[in-house]
Structure formats: structure tokens, C-alpha cells
């Protein structure tokens, strides 16, 4: 255990996530891949709206089509779909987190099938509904490895991933 407590208010329990397509956090040629204040400033309004609705974090979609998963407000995101651990590819709008990189290396060392690729929100939601989404978690320096609980999208709350 480190000298600090849990990053999120719910402690080390599952993080409930609100998915927005109303806003974008980063665009190609911007600061999305850099750990700067400007990277986070664009997320503040959506984060406030998510908090008002009872969610801890926002899941960001790509800035062009708004259908591909990018990252969570403070973290990178992973989905364990079937027998494959998937995380979005670094496209210039996603922070290349150290914890993300550590998870990728450990998963490969453990012999897991891992992919860094574009992943559509439709694929994630279909896997969740079809019960082939086994786990979802976010990774970040301060947020460590945090399980994802509920996902909310377009007024629908999807059942908790961790309680299947």
C-alpha cells in the first residue's frame, strides 16, 4: 500500500462511468497525448455533468466520428472481451500512460492475447449485453487499476460489469 489513499471517492470500488458524445476532450494536432493542464481543461464541463448524474468519470469517444472509445477522464481504458484484452491504440489524442504500458507488458508476459486497436462503443455495449465482456478497468498513475462498474449512455444504464 502506498502513502496515499484511493484516488476516487468510492475508494477502490468500481468506477461508474458516463459516456458522452456531446463533447470532445481532444483532437488530432492538439494536446490529447500530452500530460498538460490543457489536456484536462476541455473535460471539466462534461465531468461536472457526469458528477451531477451520479457518475465518477466520463468515457470519451473519438473527436471525429464519436463512436470509437478513447479514454476515461483521468485514465486509459481496457476491456477484456472474450479471450482478448483490448485497449484503444494511441492515435495522437490518447495519453500514453505508464500504468497502461505496464498492464500491456504484464499481460503479454502472462501469455494473454492483447490488442491495441480502435474499439467502437457499439462493440463494447454489444459485448456487455451478450455477456462476452468479462472485465473493464481504467489505468492511471493516481487512479492505479480501477474496475469499471456501471456504464451510462444515451439515458440507458448498463448493468454493472463487476456484478455479472
C-alpha positions as CSV (number, residue, x, y, z in Angstrom):
1,X,0.0,0.0,0.0
2,X,1.3,3.4,-0.9
3,X,1.4,6.5,1.3
4,X,-1.8,7.9,-0.2
5,X,-5.4,6.8,-0.2
6,X,-7.7,5.9,-3.1
7,X,-7.9,8.4,-5.9
8,X,-11.7,8.1,-6.4
9,X,-14.3,9.0,-3.8
10,X,-15.7,5.4,-3.8
11,X,-12.3,4.1,-2.7
12,X,-11.1,1.0,-4.6
13,X,-14.6,0.0,-5.5
14,X,-15.9,0.0,-9.1
15,X,-16.0,3.3,-11.0
16,X,-19.3,4.2,-12.6
17,X,-18.8,5.9,-16.0
18,X,-20.9,8.3,-18.0
19,X,-20.3,8.1,-21.8
20,X,-20.6,11.4,-23.6
21,X,-20.8,12.2,-27.3
22,X,-21.8,15.8,-26.7
23,X,-18.3,17.0,-26.0
24,X,-14.8,16.0,-27.2
25,X,-11.7,16.1,-25.0
26,X,-9.0,16.2,-27.6
27,X,-8.5,16.4,-31.3
28,X,-5.7,15.4,-33.7
29,X,-2.9,18.0,-33.6
30,X,-3.9,19.1,-30.1
31,X,-2.7,18.2,-26.6
32,X,-4.6,14.9,-26.1
33,X,-1.4,12.8,-25.9
34,X,0.4,15.2,-23.6
35,X,0.1,15.3,-19.8
36,X,-0.7,19.0,-19.5
37,X,-3.4,21.1,-17.9
38,X,-4.9,21.8,-21.3
39,X,-5.4,18.1,-21.8
40,X,-7.8,18.1,-18.8
41,X,-9.3,21.6,-19.1
42,X,-11.6,20.5,-22.0
43,X,-13.0,17.7,-19.9
44,X,-14.3,19.8,-16.9
45,X,-17.8,20.6,-18.1
46,X,-18.6,17.0,-19.1
47,X,-17.1,15.8,-15.8
48,X,-19.3,18.2,-13.9
49,X,-22.4,16.9,-15.8
50,X,-21.4,13.3,-15.1
51,X,-21.0,14.1,-11.3
52,X,-24.4,15.7,-11.3
53,X,-25.9,12.4,-12.7
54,X,-24.0,10.3,-10.1
55,X,-21.1,9.1,-12.2
56,X,-17.5,9.3,-11.2
57,X,-15.8,9.6,-14.6
58,X,-16.5,10.3,-18.3
59,X,-15.7,7.9,-21.1
60,X,-14.5,9.9,-24.1
61,X,-15.2,8.9,-27.7
62,X,-13.1,9.9,-30.7
63,X,-13.5,13.6,-31.8
64,X,-14.4,12.9,-35.4
65,X,-16.9,10.1,-35.6
66,X,-17.7,10.0,-31.9
67,X,-18.1,6.2,-32.0
68,X,-14.6,4.8,-31.0
69,X,-13.6,4.6,-27.4
70,X,-10.6,6.7,-26.5
71,X,-10.0,7.1,-22.7
72,X,-11.6,7.9,-19.4
73,X,-11.2,11.4,-17.9
74,X,-8.2,10.5,-15.8
75,X,-7.2,7.2,-17.2
76,X,-6.7,4.8,-20.0
77,X,-9.3,2.1,-20.5
78,X,-9.1,-1.7,-21.1
79,X,-11.8,-4.2,-22.0
80,X,-11.5,-8.0,-21.6
81,X,-13.6,-9.2,-24.5
82,X,-13.9,-13.0,-24.8
83,X,-10.2,-14.1,-24.7
84,X,-8.7,-10.7,-25.7
85,X,-7.6,-7.7,-23.6
86,X,-8.3,-4.6,-25.7
87,X,-7.2,-1.0,-25.2
88,X,-7.5,1.8,-27.7
89,X,-4.5,2.4,-29.9
90,X,-2.5,5.6,-29.3
91,X,-3.7,7.8,-32.1
92,X,-2.4,11.2,-31.0
93,X,-5.4,12.0,-28.8
94,X,-4.8,9.4,-26.1
95,X,-2.3,9.8,-23.3
96,X,0.4,7.0,-23.4
97,X,0.1,6.2,-19.7
98,X,2.9,4.5,-17.8
99,X,0.4,2.3,-16.0
100,X,-1.2,1.4,-19.4
101,X,2.1,0.4,-20.7
102,X,2.8,-1.7,-17.6
103,X,-0.5,-3.6,-17.9
104,X,0.2,-4.3,-21.6
105,X,3.7,-5.7,-20.8
106,X,2.4,-7.8,-17.9
107,X,-0.5,-9.2,-19.9
108,X,1.9,-10.2,-22.7
109,X,4.3,-11.8,-20.2
110,X,1.4,-13.8,-18.8
111,X,0.5,-15.0,-22.3
112,X,-2.7,-13.1,-22.7
113,X,-3.9,-12.1,-26.1
114,X,-3.7,-8.2,-26.1
115,X,-4.6,-5.8,-28.8
116,X,-4.1,-2.0,-29.1
117,X,-6.8,-1.1,-31.7
118,X,-9.8,1.0,-32.4
119,X,-12.7,-0.3,-30.5
120,X,-16.2,1.0,-31.2
121,X,-18.6,1.8,-28.4
122,X,-21.1,-0.5,-30.2
123,X,-18.6,-3.4,-29.8
124,X,-18.3,-2.7,-26.1
125,X,-22.0,-2.4,-25.4
126,X,-22.8,-5.5,-27.6
127,X,-20.2,-7.5,-25.6
128,X,-21.7,-6.2,-22.3
129,X,-25.2,-7.2,-23.4
130,X,-24.0,-10.5,-24.8
131,X,-22.0,-11.2,-21.6
132,X,-18.8,-11.6,-23.5
133,X,-17.3,-8.5,-21.8
134,X,-15.6,-10.2,-18.9
135,X,-14.0,-7.1,-17.3
136,X,-13.3,-3.5,-17.9
137,X,-10.9,-1.3,-16.0
138,X,-9.1,2.0,-16.1
139,X,-5.4,2.6,-15.5
140,X,-3.7,5.7,-14.4
141,X,-0.8,6.9,-12.3
142,X,-3.0,8.2,-9.5
143,X,-6.1,6.1,-10.3
144,X,-4.0,2.9,-10.4
145,X,-6.0,0.0,-11.8
146,X,-9.7,0.7,-11.2
147,X,-12.5,-1.7,-12.1
148,X,-15.4,-0.2,-14.1
149,X,-18.9,-0.7,-12.6
150,X,-21.8,0.7,-14.5
151,X,-21.8,2.5,-17.9
152,X,-24.4,5.1,-18.8
153,X,-25.0,6.0,-22.4
154,X,-27.9,8.0,-24.1
155,X,-30.1,7.7,-21.0
156,X,-29.6,4.0,-20.5
157,X,-27.6,2.5,-17.6
158,X,-25.9,-0.8,-18.5
159,X,-25.7,-3.3,-15.6
160,X,-22.6,-3.4,-13.6
161,X,-19.8,-5.2,-15.3
162,X,-18.3,-6.3,-11.9
163,X,-21.6,-7.9,-10.7
164,X,-22.3,-10.2,-13.6
